[in-house]
């Protein structure tokens, strides 16, 4: 079941989501105490939020620098044509590439914006060769290297609960 754009989330749902997106290791009993519901009610609501797609994933956020991948780069990709027939292979390579943390289809001059992690610049150069090297539909790409991180995350503001 996919989330409909009209799915009604009440204040309990929003409070549960706020807790989970800050720390998804919170126990259902702890969440229940914080939102003033029973643990079974919280469990049912969480399952409904998972089933509907509101909760897309429950993951650990890792420190790439401590794991030997200190470089974060943004890459604007400019295509000759973004027609699905011409860009399908590139889209598949991007989706399959573990070093691409995020990819957005964007408006403006570029067609895609990638967030990439790499161990070294040589590692990044090899990545660009894998992704773009033999693709005659890639007109150009522009890379920016992050010098530091001011903020990173996926926290979604939830009205009055955040």
PyMOL commands that set and color helices and strands:
alter all, ss='L'
color gray80, all
select helices_A, chain A and resi 11-22+28-35+39-52+84-96+121-132+159-161
alter helices_A, ss='H'
color red, helices_A
select strands_A, chain A and resi 71-79+100-105+112-118+138-145
alter strands_A, ss='S'
color yellow, strands_A
deselect
rebuild
show_as cartoon
